[in-house]
Amino acid sequence: MPGTRELQPLLEDNTLRALRERTGRSMSEYSLKERDFGSFFEVPFAQYGPNSPYVSPFRSDLQKMLDGSLNPVFDDPDAISYFTVTKGGTPVGRITAHIHRRSNERYDERRGCFGFFDCADDLNAGRLLLNAAAEWLLRRGCDHMVGNFNLTAMQEMGVVVGGHEHAPFVGHHYNPSWIPGLLEDSGFEAYFPMTTWRLGLDGFDPEQLVGPKQRELISSAEFTIEPIVRRRFRVAMEATWSLLNDSFEQNPLFVPLTEAEFKYQADQMLVVFDPRVSCLAKVGGEPVGVVVCLPDVNPLLRATRSRLQLSTPWHYMRFLRSRARASLIFGGVRRDHQDRGVAGITLRHAITGMQRAGYRELGVSWVSDSNGPSLRQMEKLGAEPRHRLNLFRKEL
């Protein structure tokens, strides 16, 4: 089988030829590029405009995510590639194609994934990208293709199908309103519906999270709750890694994180970590529950255009003085302590810290329509639905 670089002309010829045959149009304006990071990064800036709610990951972070030898989600450098379509020399669309082998082994599948599907409202460009990703995955033995999955263990996922007027929190996926149509017109079907949430903190009473179970646990001499402070951040993250894997074990689509995967993301958190909004609960000195929230860095990313510039330190200091939104990155309770009040206590501690620090909004990442307990918790909190999302799939 040809290597990645040798495969590029074949992919480009096949996808352009197939699209030309289907549409009866000349495709001479379009060019398909593989592993061209510069054009890949520029797509949303070139096509979505400065008023779009879309916020790009930081340039160097995105480049690291796309490198199979640096991103520990992949156990093989050749488990990922990415494509850009240009039209008249301007980047108009992008997509990743990747294989999460540990997920396929866990669920006995031959699934290929796509991610970062960003594109102008241009069906020809969209089909070029989706066909390129499909061919790349098919040649590696995949029999179906699913996305968006955006390349991290605790990843952004899905395609936004409603609520496009709302700005995303960090860790929430966003795309313009025409992206679902490009997928449907290319033969993809929607499934696995999800919703992201927003909780307004002004006037919210954290004490409503404390009932009889929580009070009983708090009164126990064995129970303690503590903030996750910077000097003990990595120790706390080791406990969090174990808690996360245990508490999410039964969740659909979940694949236990390796230590390297978790450390990869935890190290990125430390740059903007605020100890006032995260905590660890213990019983008898053993960690049983955790809530990790981060300041919403999207305003900082937007101000810097997701690049390291001379003005970035000034924007960073300005961001530190004006943090008003936080995002719940993850929360979990060890399975043998679930339904004992731990979740309510940790969330109360985190929200109380947010209110004292001046945060006014909390974003909660996707909750699937099949997750009844979490949906009831959102309703009990009075959280507002923000974005509706689906995964999209297609047989290859």
SETORPA-689530 format. One record per atom (N, C-alpha, C): residue in one letter; x, y, z. Coordinates in steps of 0.001 Angstrom, whole numbers, padded with zeros to 6 digits, always signed. Atoms other than C-alpha are relative to their C-alpha. Last residue first. Layout:
aXYZ ...
// end
This chain:
l-001028-000182+001032 l-018455+003103+003359 l-000031-001159-000992 e-000684+001245+000336 e-021613+003346+005491 e+000995+000264-001122 k+000233+000484+001356 k-022406+006854+006666 k+000762-001302-000184 r-000708+001213+000429 r-022691+008533+010043 r-000367-000372-001436 f+000426+000358+001353 f-023576+011873+011650 f+000828-001194-000461 l-001035+000615+000797 l-023434+012601+015388 l-000596-000301-001375 n+000081+001409+000380 n-026106+014957+016498 n+001364-000459-000458 l-001022+000634+000819 l-026177+018266+018323 l-000405-001414-000359 r+000387+001371+000312 r-028660+020690+019861 r+001031-000562-000972 h-000180+000558+001339 h-027008+023758+021337 h-000565-001411-000063 r-000688-000944+000888 r-028074+025896+024280 r+000111-000534-001430 p-000643+000666+001138 p-030548+024219+026639 p+000614+001033-000939 e+000627-000259+001294 e-031122+026349+029751 e+000702-000814-001086 a-000920-000307+001102 a-030256+025110+033243 a-000770+000146-001302 g+000535-001139+000752 g-032942+025319+035950 g+000918+000414-001125 l-000854-001178-000161 l-030871+023133+038271 l-000616+001247-000635 k+000051-000383-001407 k-033666+020566+038530 k+000810+001269+000257 e+001322-000590-000245 e-034002+020478+034747 e-000111+000497+001442 m+000017-001295+000673 m-030261+019907+034307 m-001327+000721+000246 q-000821-000912-000794 q-030395+017159+036950 q+000041+001384-000628 r+000818-000417-001148 r-033309+015517+035146 r+000777+000960+000895 l+001002-000945+000502 l-031240+015510+031951 l-000899+000488+001129 s-000657-001294+000206 s-028332+013942+033835 s-000971+001045-000527 p-000391-000626-001264 p-030542+011137+035213 p+000651+001376-000179 g+001097-000539-000793 g-032221+010469+031829 g+000416+000674+001292 n-000519-000111-001376 n-029068+010024+029746 n-001046+000673+000888 s+000220+001275-000689 s-030616+008761+026479 s+000415+000041+001467 d+001428+000147-000275 d-031010+012278+025066 d-000311-001292+000748 s+000770+000712+001017 s-027257+012665+025370 s-001456-000120+000417 v+000692+001078-000692 v-025756+015379+027573 v-000870-000687-001042 w+001127+000759+000533 w-023229+017637+025903 w-000502-001065+000958 s-000191+000652+001286 s-021030+019980+027905 s-001154-000943-000306 v-000067+001443-000231 v-022244+022178+030738 v+000038-000691-001354 g+000372+000839+001137 g-021557+025912+030583 g+000192-001467+000344 l-000678+001289+000041 l-021572+027977+033770 l-000517-000774-001201 e+000592+001054+000814 e-022425+031674+033782 e+000848-001263+000099 r+001445-000218+000140 r-021901+034666+036089 r-000701-001087-000805 y+000514+000652+001206 y-018382+034186+037463 y-001519+000125-000035 g+000586-000910+000976 g-017470+036784+040055 g-000444-000627-001305 a-001050-000512+000899 a-015002+034821+042202 a-000550+000906-001094 r-000895-000861-000793 r-017524+034382+045037 r+001072+000638-000881 q+000734-001205-000350 q-020075+033066+042532 q+000875+000969+000794 m+000190-000829+001197 m-017604+030619+041026 m-000685+001315+000350 g-001276-000624+000335 g-016539+029295+044417 g-000098+000908-001209 t-000228-001023-001025 t-020169+028683+045406 t+001307+000742-000268 i+000827-001158+000357 i-020639+026901+042088 i+000148+001119+001020 a-000546-000667+001193 a-017687+024575+042750 a-000799+001252-000341 h-001290-000598-000335 h-018703+023720+046326 h+000556+000793-001181 r+000253-001169-000849 r-022335+023135+045330 r+001305+000720+000323 l+000501-001062+000871 l-021202+020886+042484 l-000319+001259+000804 t-001121-000541+000797 t-019039+018841+044830 t-000471+001138-000902 i-000927-000736-000874 i-021868+018454+047365 i+001135+000616-000812 g+000601-001257-000432 g-024516+017537+044783 g+000947+000837+000839 a+000075-000916+001150 a-022299+014914+043149 a-000561+001355+000405 v-001323-000573+000297 v-021379+013273+046473 v-000093+001040-001119 g-000049-001431-000254 g-024988+012786+047616 g+001302+000680-000365 r-000169-000228-001441 r-025030+009025+048040 r+000130+001480+000332 d+001308-000100-000641 d-026416+008125+044598 d+000100+000106+001522 q+001040-000716+000723 q-022953+007105+043396 q-001332-000110+000733 h+000504-001119-000804 h-020406+006061+045996 h-001062+000812-000741 d+000468+000531-001286 d-019551+002556+044677 d-000464+001108+000950 r+001264+000724+000105 r-019467+004003+041144 r-000506-000528+001342 r-000343+001420+000035 r-016834+006622+041928 r-001271-000831+000107 v+000071+000614-001326 v-018366+010023+041259 v+000319-001486-000153 g+000250+001433-000121 g-017606+012193+038261 g-000013-000447+001440 g+000333+000293-001381 g-017413+015715+036965 g-000328-001468+000090 f+000511+001316-000363 f-015859+016935+033765 f-000310-000051+001492 i-000773+000872+000870 i-014998+020090+031877 i-000341-001456+000266 l-000177+001267-000709 l-017717+022215+033430 l+000686-000980-000950 s+000492+001179+000701 s-017168+025551+031702 s+000293-001234+000836 a-000772+001207-000280 a-016817+028943+033345 a-000636-001162-000747 r+000605+001283+000370 r-017973+032365+032202 r+000949-001128+000345 a+001402+000001-000423 a-017291+035805+033718 a-000692-001326-000297 r+000623+001312+000186 r-013504+036111+033594 r-001421+000011+000547 s+001393-000154+000427 s-012626+039822+033344 s-000709-001338-000225 r+000743-000988-000791 r-009342+040331+035163 r-001494+000002-000308 l-000011+000386-001411 l-007704+037115+033910 l-000823+000953+000862 f+000906+001120-000198 f-008786+037948+030340 f-000076-000399+001470 r+001347-000561+000066 r-007070+041324+030481 r-001055-001080+000237 m+000204-000709-001263 m-003869+039629+031606 m-001389+000624+000049 y+000097+000987-001071 y-004141+037185+028698 y-000254+000669+001349 h+001351+000576+000057 h-004896+039935+026171 h-000201-001015+001135 w+000933-001048-000436 w-001745+041775+027276 w-001425-000524+000009 p-000097-000161-001470 p+000309+038558+027050 p-000950+001077+000529 t+000642+001087-000744 t-001120+037918+023528 t+000154+000141+001515 s+001049-000496-000896 s-000245+041360+022101 s-000616-001085+000876 l-000601-000906-000973 l+003086+040270+020633 l-001028+000487+001015 q-000393-001266+000584 q+001285+037354+019006 q+000653+000868+001068 l-000950-000664-000879 l+000690+033672+019733 l+000517+001237-000717 r-001417-000016+000369 r-002340+032760+017662 r+000826+000645+001102 s-000543+001339-000284 s-005951+031769+018362 s+001465-000132-000389 r+000179+000780+001232 r-007254+034975+016738 r+000719-001343+000109 t-001334+000238+000559 t-005809+036705+019842 t-000057-000686-001368 a-000752-001261+000001 a-009123+038285+020929 a+001368-000161-000664 r+000542-000893+001016 r-011099+035183+019899 r+000832+001272-000112 l-000342+000542+001316 l-008839+032861+021858 l-000506+000905-001113 l-001442-000200+000207 l-009118+035093+024931 l+000417-000506-001379 p-000246-001427+000254 p-012926+035266+024660 p+001476+000313-000240 n+000365-000393+001364 n-012972+031452+024227 n+000150+001503-000260 v-001093-000729+000662 v-011008+030878+027441 v-000369+000461-001402 d+000252+000087+001432 d-014091+029949+029481 d+001027+000862-000731 p+000493-001250+000590 p-012611+029632+032950 p-000201-000196-001493 l-001018-000929+000483 l-012191+025973+033781 l-000646+001319-000371 c+000491-001070+000872 c-014276+023550+035815 c+001176+000875-000411 v-001056-000842+000566 v-013230+020231+037343 v-000646+000979-000973 v+000528-000945+000979 v-015692+018490+039672 v+001171+000854-000456 v-000772-001130+000488 v-014536+015381+041517 v-000869+000867-000905 g+000732-000874+000910 g-015865+012500+043572 g+000832+001205-000390 v+001256+000629+000438 v-014702+009485+045579 v-000768+000869-000984 p+000822-000818+000911 p-011053+010210+046388 p-001240-000761-000472 e+000000+000511+001359 e-009836+008096+049355 e-000884+000867-000896 g-001238-000349+000693 g-008917+009861+052616 g+000081-000485-001433 g-001096+000742-000612 g-011634+008092+054578 g+001322+000231-000691 v+000568+000720-001135 v-014165+009491+052131 v+001098-000884+000567 k-000626+001232-000487 k-012821+012116+049754 k-000818-000593+001135 a+000646+000527-001209 a-014279+014879+047584 a+000656-001317+000379 l-000132+001443-000119 l-012110+016816+045095 l-000630-000424+001316 c-000161+000603-001332 c-012787+020380+044008 c+000030-001520-000097 s-000134+001451+000117 s-012786+022825+041098 s+000238-000588+001380 v+001183+000550+000648 v-013928+026464+040779 v+000091-001505-000248 r+001242-000352-000691 r-011657+028400+043142 r-001209-000748-000546 p+000295+000939-001099 p-008530+026586+041942 p-001302+000297+000726 d+000419-000857-001112 d-008617+028507+038612 d-000408-000905+001162 f+000726+000623-001111 f-006697+026702+035845 f-000285+001008+001113 v+001119-000890-000345 v-005747+028781+032795 v-000762-000492+001223 v-000284-001367+000441 v-002280+027375+031999 v-001092+000971+000460 l-000707-000728-001055 l-002909+024242+034088 l+000240+001458-000366 m+000907-000712-000905 m-005568+022977+031693 m+000747+000936+000944 q+000512-001170+000701 q-003047+022085+028960 q-000912+000830+000912 d-001091-000975+000090 d-001196+019788+031369 d-000444+001269-000715 a-000135-000646-001303 a-004476+018042+032180 a+001101+001062-000035 q+000983-001059-000147 q-005080+017377+028499 q+000114+000730+001330 y-000085-000895+001151 y-001883+015468+027785 y-000982+001160+000147 k-001051-000971-000316 k-001937+013963+031294 k+000128+001037-001114 f+000504-000912-001016 f-005272+012294+030527 f+001030+001080+000325 e+001091-000828+000535 e-004113+010814+027261 e-000450+001029+001025 a-000597-000982+000908 a-000793+009615+028749 a-001059+000926-000586 e-000635-001040-000807 e-002553+007939+031677 e+000586+001095-000890 t-001323+000386-000476 t-004765+006064+029248 t+000574+001149+000840 l-001155-000805+000388 l-008387+007092+029111 l+001280-000642+000502 p-000869-000412-001110 p-011127+004483+029300 p+001249+000716-000493 v-001170+000864+000036 v-013280+004521+026137 v+000911+000453+001135 f-001171-000293-000822 f-016766+005985+026426 f+001078-001065-000193 l-001119-000567+000764 l-019135+005682+023440 l+001270+000189+000831 p-000172+000345+001417 p-022132+004985+025711 p+001143+000793-000624 n+000577-000976+000927 n-021520+005478+029440 n+000217-000406-001456 q+001204+000521+000643 q-020947+002380+031597 q-000598+000957-001031 e-000195+001332+000574 e-017329+003121+032566 e-001205-000490-000798 f+000558-000011+001347 f-017938+006847+033068 f+000030-001373-000670 s+001364-000533-000011 s-017522+006824+036880 s-000661-000032-001375 d+000950+000832-000743 d-014526+004486+036897 d-001427+000495-000168 n+000135+001296+000654 n-012527+006155+034120 n-001031-000878+000699 l+000685-000189+001277 l-013202+009613+035524 l-000224-001334-000700 l+001425-000253-000231 l-012341+008646+039061 l-000770+000096-001308 s+000617+001243-000459 s-009001+007111+038045 s-001505+000162+000198 w-000084+000968+001111 w-008008+010173+036021 w-000686-001303+000382 t+001089-000315+000914 t-009225+012468+038809 t-000027-000967-001175 a+001232+000509-000593 a-006947+010807+041347 a-001179+000215-000940 e-000143+001460-000013 e-003944+011377+039087 e-001251-000645+000585 m+000362+000498+001319 m-005227+014905+038430 m+000182-001514-000098 a+001459+000043+000112 a-005180+015675+042151 a-000432-000564-001349 v+000451+001075-000899 v-001507+014745+042355 v-001511-000160-000091 r-000275+001260+000674 r-000826+016893+039275 r-000382-001199+000864 f+000836+000228+001169 f-002581+019902+040757 f+000237-001377-000597 r+000324+001429-000040 r-001015+019759+044199 r-000834-000410-001219 r-001196+000724-000468 r+000801+023109+044020 r-000244-001507+000096 r-001060+000134+001000 r-001966+024507+041818 r+001180-000847+000489 v-000900-001150+000039 v-004823+023861+044207 v+001174-000285-000927 i-001161+000495+000736 i-007734+021466+043709 i+000931+001189-000214 p-000261-000573+001325 p-010131+022628+046393 p+001195-000685-000651 e-001125-000937+000052 e-010993+020247+049220 e+000144+000572-001397 i+000006-000569+001351 i-013944+018196+050370 i+001048+001099-000041 t-000666-001301+000148 t-013819+015854+053348 t-000167+000462-001449 f+000166-000732+001251 f-015956+012945+054530 f+000739+001327+000038 e-000885+000528+001035 e-014751+010516+057209 e-000028+000821-001281 a-001387-000375-000324 a-016215+012486+060124 a+000970-000459-001077 s-000876+001128-000285 s-019658+012167+058530 s+001430+000478+000242 s-000163+000152-001450 s-021805+015284+058837 s+000924-001142+000377 i-000820-001105-000504 i-021276+016141+055150 i+000274-000158+001484 l-001387+000245+000394 l-022583+012710+054150 l+000919+001082+000558 e-000497+001170-000738 e-025790+013085+056158 e+001468-000251-000319 r-000259-000419-001388 r-026309+016596+054822 r+000537-001157+000833 q-001207-000824-000049 q-025867+015386+051223 q+000333+000412+001435 k-001174+000856+000252 k-028344+012551+051622 k+001284+000794+000122 p-000304+000892-001124 p-030920+014844+053301 p+001236-000871-000218 g+001184+000616-000592 g-030734+017541+050615 g+000410-000923+001133 v-000232+000755-001225 v-028030+019931+049403 v-001335-000460+000580 l-000632+001266+000347 l-028160+021093+045792 l+000199-000909+001198 q+001053+000877+000502 q-030662+023817+046670 q+000550-001360-000414 e+000510+000843-001084 e-027885+025309+048789 e-001120-000912-000461 p-000644+001322-000015 p-026198+026493+045591 p-000536-000923+001089 d-000309+000376-001378 d-028781+029318+045311 d+000621-001391+000032 f+000097+001447-000243 f-028754+030813+041798 f+000441-000315+001426 g+001229+000378-000692 g-029432+034553+041839 g-000156-001489+000232 d+000588-001117-000736 d-026801+035319+039221 d-001324-000453+000618 l-000396+000048-001409 l-025247+031967+038321 l-000532+001165+000814 g-000273-001348-000480 g-026973+031403+034985 g+000259-000020+001501 l+000603-000325-001290 l-026643+027751+033987 l+000388+001420+000373 r-000524-001192-000661 r-026028+026983+030310 r-000763+000226+001300 w+000819-000744-000959 w-026503+023600+028650 w+000739+001215+000539 t-000860-000701-000953 t-025347+021440+025733 t-000865+000965+000802 t+000250-001418-000289 t-027767+018993+024128 t+001091+000525+000910 m-000591-000533-001234 m-027330+015599+022450 m-000400+001457+000169 p+000267-001410-000312 p-028898+013431+019735 p+000507+000392+001381 f-000551-000326-001313 f-027189+010099+018871 f-000198+001491+000329 y+000405+000880-001095 y-028124+009893+015153 y+000648+000515+001284 a-000202-000455-001377 a-027997+011963+011958 a-000448-001073+000981 e+001212-000046-000802 e-027628+010374+008516 e+000347+000392+001437 f-000146+000303-001424 f-024890+011031+005972 f-001354+000098+000698 g+000398+001358-000347 g-025481+010774+002211 g+000173-000393+001453 s-001083+000917+000371 s-023568+013815+000941 s-000278-001416+000494 d-000060+000026+001466 d-026669+016040+000928 d+001115-000923-000508 e+001176+000726+000493 e-027141+015108+004599 e+000018-000109-001525 l-000131+001413-000344 l-023582+016149+005456 l-001171-000814-000551 l-001074+000545+000831 l-023780+019456+003587 l+000169-001491+000257 g+000511+000198+001350 g-027158+020104+005226 g+001052-000559-000941 p+000825+001226+000048 p-025731+019547+008705 p-000532-000292-001395 i-000817+001218-000048 i-022981+022136+007915 i-000849-001276+000029 w+000077+000759+001251 w-025381+024892+006811 w+000774-001318+000036 s+001269+000695+000202 s-026142+026236+010312 s-000035-000864-001253 p+001103-000781+000576 p-022560+027153+011186 p-001193-000877-000370 n-000119-000126+001453 n-020430+024940+013461 n-001162+000825-000526 y+000880-000929+000706 y-019750+024788+017197 y+000272-000097-001496 h-000177-000122+001445 h-018317+022170+019550 h-000978+001033-000564 h+001235+000262+000720 h-018279+022806+023281 h+000253+000185-001492 g+000323+001416-000094 g-015019+022460+025224 g-001292-000374-000680 v-001164+000811+000321 v-014762+026199+025799 v-000349-001469+000250 f-000995-000031-001066 f-018263+027653+025902 f+001198-000826-000448 p-000379+001191-000762 p-020125+028106+022634 p+000916+000346+001169 a-001453+000150-000011 a-021777+031363+021527 a+000375-001223+000835 h-000671-000054-001292 h-025503+030915+020936 h+001510-000200-000139 e-000163-001387-000438 e-027193+031845+017662 e+000795+000126+001286 h-001198-000599+000597 h-026581+028374+016229 h+000234+001439+000433 g-000598-000913-000974 g-029075+026889+018678 g+001220+000708-000523 g+000920-001017-000499 g-029859+023891+016488 g+000674+000855+001053 v+001149-000041+000905 v-028082+021239+014368 v-001043+001027+000458 v+001068-000857-000507 v-024597+021503+015896 v-001116+000085-001039 v+000230-001072+000967 v-022539+018531+014746 v-001171+000816+000516 g+001302-000309+000546 g-021179+016135+017348 g+000040+001109-001033 m+000545+000929+000973 m-018099+015883+019517 m-001363+000476-000463 e+001168-000613+000612 e-015705+017936+021566 e-000534-000989-001035 q-000008-000846+001177 q-013358+015485+023146 q-001319+000730-000239 m+001236-000599-000519 m-012537+014131+026530 m-000454+001016-001035 a+000653+001064-000744 a-009964+011857+024862 a-001327+000480+000578 t-000518+000113-001355 t-009086+014467+022263 t-000776-001086+000723 l-001403+000373-000182 l-009327+014507+018493 l+000555+000057+001417 n-001055-001000+000176 n-012426+016426+017527 n+001283-000281+000777 f-000778+000286-001196 f-014976+013716+016847 f+001268+000839-000125 n-001363-000412-000286 n-017546+015038+014394 n+000521-000633+001297 g-000608-001225-000509 g-018280+012425+013291 g-001045+001038+000379 v+000816-000703-000996 v-018845+008859+012079 v+000717+001280+000431 m-000676-001260-000313 m-017628+006785+009113 m-000933+000838+000867 h+000906-001140-000131 h-018446+003181+008282 h+000756+001170+000595 d+001219+000273+000762 d-016654+000055+007014 d-001092+001044+000210 c+001210-000450-000693 c-013080+000916+007974 c-001228-000290-000866 g+000828+001076-000496 g-010254-001231+006547 g-001253+000418+000739 r-000553+000508-001261 r-007500+001310+006098 r-000967-000955+000704 r-001272+000667+000312 r-008258+001997+002432 r+000668-000580+001245 l+000316+001264+000666 l-011837+002763+003471 l+001271-000784-000295 l+000443+000960-001016 l-010644+005415+005939 l-000275-001369-000615 w-001132+000241-000897 w-008633+007366+003332 w-000359-001068+001033 e-000972+000843+000711 e-011406+006984+000770 e+001171-000351+000903 a+000567+001342+000154 a-013998+008299+003233 a+000978-000942-000691 a-000068+000676-001295 a-011843+011273+004265 a-000505-001437-000114 a-001422+000231-000299 a-011324+012262+000626 a+000157-000745+001317 n-000477+001107+000832 n-015016+011774-000140 n+001461-000318+000281 l+000585+001220-000551 l-016031+013959+002823 l+000434-001222-000810 l-000586+000312-001302 l-013642+016707+001752 l-000497-001332+000539 l-001421+000308+000193 l-014604+016711-001918 l+000642-000433+001321 r-000097+001375+000498 r-018266+016498-000967 r+001437-000401-000270 g+000347+000941-001057 g-018024+019606+001194 g+000136-001442-000450 a-001124+000069-000931 a-016169+021561-001488 a-000276-001014+001101 n-001123+000631+000686 n-018817+020713-004088 n+001201-000153+000937 l+000197+001450+000027 l-021637+021478-001640 l+001153-000711-000692 d-000436+000372+001347 d-020362+024981-000890 d-000049-001526-000076 d+001272+000567+000465 d-021726+026757+002185 d+000156-000334-001483 a+000919-000995+000546 a-018120+027245+003303 a-001290-000698-000411 c+000070-000206+001443 c-016618+024393+005270 c-000885+001195-000308 d+000350-001416+000130 d-015584+023139+008667 d+000073+000342-001474 f+000612-000228+001310 f-015497+019413+009372 f-000538+001429-000015 f-000325-001335+000506 f-013110+019428+012326 f-000540+000205-001418 g+000085-001090-000957 g-013592+015694+012764 g+000357+001312-000667 f-000400-001287+000551 f-014058+012477+010858 f-000185+001049+001081 c+000551-001246-000533 c-013999+009003+012300 c+000406+001182-000871 g-000886-001124+000258 g-013557+005497+010950 g-000671+001270+000479 r+000472-001376+000201 r-015365+002597+012510 r+001149+000943-000319 r-000996-000433+000990 r-014395-001033+012108 r-000358+001424-000400 e+000438-000721+001189 e-016236-002094+015256 e+001171+000214-000949 d-000030+000963+001097 d-015862-004533+018141 d-000555+000618-001284 y+001374+000177+000475 y-016903-001964+020784 y-000102-000933-001205 r+000941+000076-001121 r-013715-002040+022873 r-001410-000334-000479 e-000215+001260-000719 e-011436-002866+019925 e-001035-000172+001113 n+000446+001097+000859 n-012913-000096+017781 n+000171-001357+000679 s+001461-000032+000037 s-012545+002379+020646 s-000536-001145-000850 r+000456+000553-001283 r-008926+001327+021187 r-001522+000033+000101 r-000059+001461-000016 r-008272+001816+017466 r-000494-000585+001321 h-000249+000180-001427 h-009455+005397+017262 h-000032-001509+000259 i+000464+001283-000529 i-009103+005852+013509 i+000399-000087+001468 h-000818+000654-001000 h-008770+009254+011879 h-000668-001275+000502 a+000380+001411+000078 a-009891+011414+009000 a+000900-000738+000975 t-000959+001028-000406 t-009766+015169+009591 t-000607-001363-000294 i+000522+001169-000707 i-011717+017756+007616 i+001176-000853+000466 r-000997+000883-000597 r-011265+021167+005980 r-000698-001170+000676 g+000508+001079-000832 g-013075+023665+003791 g+001114-000881+000521 v+001463-000038-000148 v-012828+026888+001770 v-000541-001118+000873 p+000502+001168-000733 p-009108+027764+001830 p-001510+000109+000226 t+000513-000344-001330 t-008528+030419-000870 t-000482-001260+000711 g-001081-000281-000930 g-006273+029563-003853 g-000437+000342+001402 g-000690-001201+000471 g-009046+029814-006435 g+001096+000436+000944 k+000699-000388+001219 k-010955+027324-004364 k+000601+001322-000454 t-000107-001416+000354 t-009025+025482-001663 t-000754+000236-001307 v+000371-000357+001374 v-009978+022173-000088 v+000175+001504-000162 t+000519-001345+000235 t-008104+021045+003000 t-000379+000123-001467 f+000119-000499+001368 f-007441+017523+004239 f-000559+001419-000002 y+000950-001109+000120 y-006331+015794+007414 y+000131+000629-001384 s-000432-000931+001022 s-004639+012557+008388 s-001033+001117-000068 i+000710-001253+000265 i-004811+010294+011406 i+000601+000704-001202 a+001428+000206-000281 a-003935+006730+012416 a-000820+001257-000259 d+000752+000038+001249 d-000534+007026+010680 d-001489-000259+000215 p-000057-001300+000688 p+001260+008197+013840 p-000824+000042-001281 d-000735+000166+001251 d+000021+005023+015591 d+000019+001351-000714 d-001132+000874-000301 d-001286+004700+019142 d+000879-000228-001221 f-000340+000923+001074 f-003546+007697+018675 f+001217-000824+000387 v+001240+000680+000377 v-005226+009488+021595 v+000299-001079-001042 p+000057+001378-000508 p-001638+010162+022693 p-001344-000686-000189 n+001297+000115-000653 n-001370+013205+020383 n-000186-001441+000479 l+000032-000830-001201 l+002328+013714+019646 l-001305-000116+000771 s-001137+000380-000845 s+003113+011016+017035 s+000031+000795+001302 g+000207+001311-000623 g-000350+011273+015505 g+001142-000470+000863 d-001236+000763+000165 d+000146+014995+014890 d-000149-001328+000738 l+000024+000638+001310 l-003248+016648+014405 l+001223-000863-000279 m+001112+000956+000073 m-003685+017463+018092 m+000047-000815-001280 k-000380+001172-000791 k-000214+019075+018170 k-001092-001065-000048 q-001050+000689+000750 q-001125+021439+015330 q+000448-001269+000733 l+000620+000725+001104 l-004358+022301+017095 l+001037-000781-000798 d+000736+001132-000566 d-002517+023187+020294 d-000634-000837-001105 s-000966+001039-000350 s-000016+025334+018362 s-000676-001215+000616 r-000657+000557+001186 r-002815+027311+016685 r+000958-001138+000351 f-001254-000717+000188 f-004963+027812+019772 f+000824-000717-001064 p-001053+000314-000971 p-008301+026108+019251 p+001246+000830-000289 s-000994+001015+000335 s-010642+028035+016955 s+000849-000355+001217 v-001295-000359-000570 v-013738+029888+018129 v+000966-001146-000261 y-001058+001012+000006 y-016981+029783+016117 y+001285+000562+000602 p-000291+000486-001349 p-019584+032358+017224 p+001132-001026+000054 s+000469+001364-000273 s-019277+033966+013774 s+000295-000371+001451 n+001215-000026-000816 n-018881+037753+013709 n-000556-001385+000303 p-000266-000415-001385 p-015249+037746+012548 p-001224-000006+000894 g+000026-001431-000266 g-015934+035720+009393 g+000112+000348+001475 y+001066-000290-000958 y-016912+032095+008878 y-000085+001476+000368 q+001365+000262+000447 q-015029+031374+005640 q-001092+000424+000985 a+000278-000457+001364 a-011448+032684+005829 a-001483-000078-000340 f-000241-001439+000052 f-011093+032459+009619 f-000368+000554-001379 p+001104-000723-000649 p-012759+029034+009623 p+000185+001509-000008 v+001347+000165+000572 v-010384+027709+006908 v-001075+000782+000749 e+000605-001240+000486 e-007087+029226+008108 e-001460-000133-000417 f+000265-000929-001094 f-005924+026317+010291 f-000797+001212-000483 f+000974+000633-000905 f-006254+023785+007465 f-000390+000974+001119 s+001322-000216+000589 s-004477+026135+005009 s-001093-000595+000879 g+000267-001425+000143 g-001407+026312+007252 g-001381+000279-000562 f+000554-000568-001223 f-001583+022663+008285 f-000356+001478-000157 d-000476-001380+000160 d-001203+021203+004813 d-000579+000809+001161 r-001015-000356-001007 r-001531+017511+005668 r+000646+001364-000262 e-000100+000858-001171 e-003416+016639+002467 e+001150+000461+000874 k-001324+000118-000604 k-004472+019222-000096 k-000077-000923+001215 l+000049+000770-001242 l-007450+019139-002465 l+001416-000193+000519 s-001208+000785-000222 s-007658+021844-005153 s-000102-000673+001368 y-000212+000610-001308 y-010794+023372-006572 y+001317-000765+000044 e-000223-001032-001024 e-011157+025840-009431 e+000460-000579+001330 s-001346-000542+000125 s-010639+023099-012038 s+000301+001074+001040 m-000442-000238-001376 m-013710+021226-010843 m+001374+000653+000014 s-001451-000071-000116 s-015531+021375-014153 s+000366+000317+001441 r-000634-001323+000000 r-019150+020418-013781 r+001520-000131+000015 g-000108-000444+001381 g-021196+017353-014702 g+000685+001346-000120 t+000584-001324+000178 t-022160+017050-011048 t+000016+000475-001447 r+001326-000120-000607 r-021705+013321-010481 r-000661+001335-000344 e+000942+000894+000679 e-018832+012839-012972 e-001411+000167+000546 r+000245-000543+001338 r-016953+015920-011725 r-001035-000849-000737 l+000904-001132-000148 l-017350+014711-008139 l-000329+000619-001355 a+001324+000480-000395 a-015891+011304-008961 a-000988+001153+000109 r+000622+000660+001144 r-012977+012835-010897 r-001416-000456+000338 l+000373-001015+000988 l-012145+015294-008114 l-000710-000638-001190 t+001105-000783-000547 t-012262+012547-005494 t-000447+001078-000976 n+001234+000774-000136 n-010207+010058-007496 n-001164+000867+000463 d+000530+000356+001313 d-007525+012494-008691 d-001349-000693+000128 e+000458-001214+000671 e-007033+014040-005240 e-000618-000327-001349 l+001196-000510-000666 l-006882+010694-003476 l-000564+001199-000739 l+001071+000942+000289 l-004414+009296-006022 l-001312+000463+000623 p+000487-000241+001362 p-002234+012424-005832 p-001157-000930-000370 q+000643-001293+000219 q-002123+012130-002008 q-000455+000229-001444 l+001438+000149+000193 l-001420+008391-001702 l-000672+001299-000406 e+000226+000570+001310 e+002337+008767-002225 e-001477-000096-000325 r-000365-001002+000995 r+002536+011165+000736 r-000235-000522-001427 t+000915-001146-000011 t+000546+008838+002978 t+000342+000995-001096 g-000014-000801-001211 g+002455+005700+002024 g-000883+001223-000150 p-000832-001206+000032 p+001415+003456-000837 p-000055+000728+001321 m+000862-001207+000000 m+000000+000000+000000 m+000888+001243+000000 
// end
